[in-house]
Amino acid sequence: MKPAMEKKDTRRHPRIPYTIVFDLYANRESLHSRGKACIVNLSEKGAGLESEVPLQKGQPVFFRLNVPVDVEAEVVHSKVDGKRYRYGIRFKKINLFDRWRIRRFIRKHIK
């Protein structure tokens, strides 16, 4: 019997394992957190996160990275595991300088 084949990572941007807990907000101006979330991996164009807050695909989310960069993102996929949700998010409306800062942060942690 052949060993199970490993799933090839087809992502365009390298991911780093990165764990940080942060507050999710409904919009940039909101002072009221919708709940906590935890980034489990990070790339220059998106992230994987876990939360107990239910989100819909395409829904905007807002948070601040400790890079520090304010980020607007949208949910691109989700998976439910009991009371926990796991999401893939794509960064939106991120300027070139902030993207460069995230890329620099990731490359520093890959080496």
N, C-alpha and C positions, 0 to 999 in steps of 0.2 A: 504494500500500500504506500502511495506517495505521501510525503508530509504535506500538510496544508500550506498552500501558497500564501505568502504575506501580501497584504493589500498594498499596492504601490501608492505613495503619496503624490497626487497629481496637482497639488497646489502650486500657484505661480510664485508665491513668496514664502521664504522659509519661516517656520514657526519656532518660537522658543518657549520652553515651559516657563511660565511666569505666573506666580500666584499673588493676587492682591484683592482685598475686599474693598468694595466701594459702594456708594449710594447711587441708585438709578433715579433719574428725574424725568418728568413728562416733557419738559422743554428747557431751553438754556436759561430762562429767567426764573424758573421755579425754585422756590426755597423749601419745598416740601418733598422729601424723598418718597419714592414709590416703594422702596424696600432695598434690601442689600443684594449684591451679586458678587461673584468671585470670578475673575479672569483665570482661566486654566492654561491658555496659551495665547501668544501674541505674534502678529506679523505687522508689516508696515501698512497693510490695507485692511486688516480685520483682526478678529479675536474669537476665541472660544470662551464661553462663560457659563456659569451655573448659577441658578437662583431659584427661590421658591416663589418668585413673582411670575405669574403667567403673562407671556407676551405673544403677539401674533406675528406671523411672517409679514415682512414689509413695515412693521411698526417701528417708528423712530424711537431711539433711546439716547439719553445724554448722560455723560459722566466725565470725570476728570482723571486722567492718568497721572502717575507720579513722575512723569518724564520731565516737567509737567506740560501737558497739552490738554486743552478742552476738546472733547470729541463728540461729534454727532455721528451716530451710526444707525443702521437699520438691521433688523432681524432677517437673515436669509434662510435659516432652517432651525428647527427645534425638535427636541426629543424629550419625552416625559419618562421619568424614572421614579415612581412613587410620588412623593411630595416635591421632588426636585425636578427642575427643568434644565436642560442643557441646550445652549443656543450657539449658533454660528452667526456672527455679526459682521457687516461690512462697513468700514468707515465711509462717511459721506462728508462733503463740504469741508475737507481738510486742506489747508493751504500748503504750498510747497515747503515752506520753512518747517511747519509742524511735522509733515511727512518725513522730512530729512532728519528731524530730531528723533522720531520713532525709529527710523532705519538705523541711525547711529547707535541708539540704545540697544537695538536687537543685535547688531553686529558686534558690539562690545560684549554681549552675553553669550554669543555663539562661540567665540574664540577661547 
